[in-house]
C-alpha cells in the first residue's frame, strides 16, 4: 500500500463524510486507477451511488464477494 493510496482513501472518506459526493467520486476514480483492490472499488461504487449512479455502482460491484460490496450491490439492484 503506497502513501498516495492511503492519502486518496482518507480524502475519499473525508469527502463522503462532508457530503461532497462529486469530489469523492473524482478522488475514488483516481484511487481505483492507482490500485483496483476490492476495497477501493467499493469506495468508488459508494461514491457513485451517492451521486445517483446506481447503475454504475452495480457494474463496479458485480462479482465482488465482500459483505459491504454485496449489500451495496443489492441496494443498487433494487434501484436499477
Secondary structure, 3 states (H helix, E strand, C coil): CCHHHHHHHHHHHHHHHCCCHHHHHHHHHHHHHHCCCHHHHHHHHHHHHHCCCHHHHHHHHCCCCCHHHHHHHHHHHHHC
